[in-house]
Amino acid sequence: MKVQFKKIGLAVAFSPTSQALLSEASRWAVLHGAELVLVHVGRRTQAVEEQMHQLVSSVSSTPTILWREGNPVKEILAFCKSENIDLLVAGALKKENLLQNYIGTVARKIMRKADCSILMIQNPLVENKPVQNIVVNAEDSPFVEQAIEVGCTIGELEKAQWVHITRELKLLGLALAANEQCTEDEYHESMQGMVREEVDEVEKILGHVPHQHVKINIKMLSGKSGYELALFAERKKADLLVVGAPERRFSLLDRIFPHDLEYIFANMPCDLLVVNPKKKNHG
């Protein structure tokens, strides 16, 4: 069940952030001992080749460079599949407007269809940016255990200060407890019981995940889950938010993200890692 990023991909569009994105992808490749593969979707001219080689010369690693032509989304997805990419690095805006939320960006379309993990970086930097605080969302995914495992692994590799694991305290349970004819003490006892159950679920998962060198904080969130998750990540000055990808019910359909994660996609509090283990990792 161990998730490994052995092959990291980056689509190069020669945007103003390309050099910083390449630096970030290169750093992740070094951190995980992974191979870095670049792809450019567009015409391969001498001028474009020179741009690519100039870009690559800015990093110490020597990535593989591939060229494709056609629809960017289709070609990047085909690249991920043919090259057996474990992690695709992409740039993301810190804020997206309502129009983009409805029509979807290239990155979001790829997230709904890709069969690999995706790292969305909102403000890529050329210089090294240590990951000090990691938040893992332990909800709404069949890959919760893998998300926690990846969060702990990155925390250890980065020597992070904290890995915060969040779990949603179901408002329905709280409402039912409040509506029952019980005293205030009984209500609080019932609420503490629900909290304990959720904490136990996380601790049960942690029992299978190496985390000896990582400081863990388990936090219950209640309210509008996406909003509360973003608020918690901001409050903890999170550098990385890790979530598990939802499973597609049918292979031909797009992956449907729950509303709380859609909120995160539109209001990214920090870099976002969507963990989607390849079949070889969880099959």
Secondary structure as UniProt FT lines:
FT   STRAND          7..11
FT   TURN            16..17
FT   HELIX           18..32
FT   STRAND          35..41
FT   HELIX           46..56
FT   TURN            57..58
FT   STRAND          64..68
FT   HELIX           72..82
FT   TURN            83..84
FT   STRAND          87..91
FT   HELIX           98..103
FT   HELIX           106..113
FT   STRAND          117..121
FT   STRAND          133..137
FT   TURN            142..143
FT   HELIX           144..158
FT   STRAND          162..168
FT   HELIX           171..179
FT   HELIX           184..206
FT   TURN            207..208
FT   TURN            212..213
FT   STRAND          216..221
FT   HELIX           225..235
FT   TURN            236..237
FT   STRAND          240..244
FT   TURN            251..252
FT   HELIX           259..266
FT   STRAND          271..275
FT   HELIX           279..282
//
